[in-house]
Amino acid sequence: MVRLVDIQKQATELSEEDRESLVAFLLHGFTGAPSGPDDEEVGRRDADMDSGAVMPISHAEFLSQVGRSGR
């Protein structure tokens, strides 16, 4: 029987690229998981930033707002 703690230990030993791939694989398996913005939404957001209607934030500010620290 495979235990979650064993999988977690193995995952920490993977390269960052492999961990990212594993995360993508796992997320893809969830039904109802958001797939992200479509091309139309990306275009609207890009236009909003280009027009000055929305001010972009830095990556550090984003991490701060979602409660994470930078590396």
C-alpha positions in Angstrom: 0.0 0.0 0.0 1.3 3.4 -1.0 1.2 6.0 1.8 0.8 9.8 1.2 3.8 10.6 3.4 6.0 8.4 1.2 4.8 10.1 -2.0 5.4 13.5 -0.4 9.0 12.5 0.6 9.7 11.3 -2.9 8.2 14.5 -4.4 10.6 16.7 -2.3 13.5 14.8 -3.9 12.4 15.7 -7.5 13.9 18.6 -9.4 11.9 21.8 -9.5 10.9 21.1 -13.1 9.6 17.6 -12.2 7.7 19.0 -9.2 6.0 21.6 -11.5 5.1 18.8 -13.9 3.7 16.7 -11.1 1.6 19.6 -9.9 0.2 20.2 -13.4 -0.6 16.5 -13.7 -2.4 16.4 -10.3 -4.4 19.6 -11.0 -5.4 18.3 -14.4 -7.0 15.4 -12.6 -9.4 17.5 -10.6 -12.9 18.0 -12.1 -14.0 21.5 -11.9 -10.5 22.9 -11.4 -10.2 26.3 -13.1 -8.1 26.1 -16.3 -7.1 29.7 -16.2 -8.0 32.7 -18.3 -8.9 32.2 -21.9 -7.2 34.2 -24.7 -10.0 36.8 -24.7 -9.6 37.5 -21.0 -5.9 37.8 -21.3 -6.3 40.3 -24.2 -8.7 42.4 -22.1 -6.4 42.4 -19.1 -3.4 43.3 -21.3 -5.4 46.2 -22.9 -6.4 47.4 -19.4 -2.8 47.6 -18.3 -1.7 49.2 -21.6 -4.4 51.9 -21.2 -3.5 52.6 -17.6 -6.9 51.6 -16.4 -5.2 49.0 -14.2 -1.8 49.3 -12.6 0.3 46.1 -12.6 1.9 45.0 -9.4 5.3 43.4 -8.9 5.9 39.7 -8.4 6.9 40.5 -4.8 3.7 42.4 -4.2 1.7 39.6 -5.6 3.4 37.1 -3.3 2.8 39.4 -0.4 -0.9 39.7 -1.2 -1.4 35.9 -1.4 0.5 35.4 1.8 3.7 33.9 0.4 7.3 35.0 0.6 9.7 35.2 -2.4 12.5 32.7 -2.9 
